[in-house]
Amino acid sequence: MFNAKIIGLTIAGLAAFAPPALAKENGERIAVTGEAIDTWCYYSGVMGGPDAVQGTAHHTCALWCSAGGIPVGLLAEDGTVYMVLKIENDDTSNGGDTQLSIASHVITADGMYYARDGINYLVVSKVVADQGIINLTHEDYGPVPGFAIPEPKQ
Amino acid sequence: MRHTVLTGIIIACAFSTPLMAQDFSKGSTAKSWDLYAEQKATFKAKVVDPLCTLAGDCPANCGDGHRQLALLRMDDNVMILPLKNSQAAFTGGANELQPFCAQDVEVDGLLLEDPDLNAKNLYMVQKIRLIGDTKWTKANRKTKDWATANPSVKGKGPWFRRDPRINTDIAENGYLGLGLKTDEAFIKEWFE
């Protein structure tokens, strides 16, 4: 009886301290709305703060990074970023056409969510809605990086 | 009783935060990018296909270069996601890992760990080698792979200025993605 109590407490301790990511390793169906972003510029800060590397200001760079094979993330309204591993039947997450076509778009995706070791992953079953590019960050930041738009020749 | 409870807590902690304090910077010769959240990190890992690992979708040869790949770190079984290779040209890490699909490798590079952005276990791979090899391979093959795949656009200038898909998109939707009319008005104002 006493030993059972101790074992129970130990198991409870293990559960309480266990990484929460493990809970989602088996996948959970979710619907999420967010912007398709370039995750390197977002997380590294190499081009400035996170607000500057979203939307229209960063659209050209988002195309470059997506085509260059940098993982595309879906930045949800609550700030969570989901690494997009597959969209419908297209698993070309390394620079594929489907992911390129949604650069900077705000989409609503239905799919399976997995979390592992602090990173969120999304396997999109269906893009339910595509609002296009609606985050008009160029009004505040101009092009990011500045050379994204070449200066017109005189 | 106290001894048993303490033992339980120690076991719980040992299982809950495996090797949390491990320093992966030891032995790293990674080049700094002066990033806010960078940490040099070298470690041994297996190259894995995360779509396979997480969702059981497992084509041959890790998807033959079409997919993002990850590094399953041997010391603690943590899955590290490379976002970037070593090049300064908007290039990811998947092409660098693809030749090592399902193999045990050693990598060197920069980890990004930024609690403000919930960034964890994200990586820039700068060099890679099979475990046991003495010679490192620089993680800079992406632009060479791009050139091989795009022989029709040989020429001067960086790849991202010559890439046909990118140029088609910009020609249709503009640099801001809002259409050519909006682009034209913005460019006129911006460069005035």
Interface residues (C-beta under 8 A of the other chain):
Chain A: F2 I6 I7 L9 T10 G13 L14 A16 F17 A18 P19 E25 G27 T39 W40 Y42 Y43 S44 G45 V46 P50 T56 A57 H59 T60 C61 L63 W64 C65 A67 G68 G69 I70 P71 G79 T80 V81 M83 L85 K86 D91 T92 S93 N94 G95 G96 D97 L100 A103 S104 M112 Y114 R116 D117 G118 I119 Y121 V123 I133 L136 H138 G142 P143 A148 I149 E151 P152
Chain B: M1 T4 V5 G8 I9 I11 A12 C13 F15 S16 T17 W33 L35 Y36 A37 E38 P50 L51 T53 L54 A55 D57 P59 G63 G65 H66 R67 Q68 L69 V78 M79 I80 L81 L83 K84 A89 F90 T91 G92 G93 A94 N95 L112 D114 L117 N118 A119 K120 N121 L122 M124 K142 W146 W159 F160 D163 R165 I166 D169 I170 Y175 L176 G177 L178 F186 I187 W190 F191
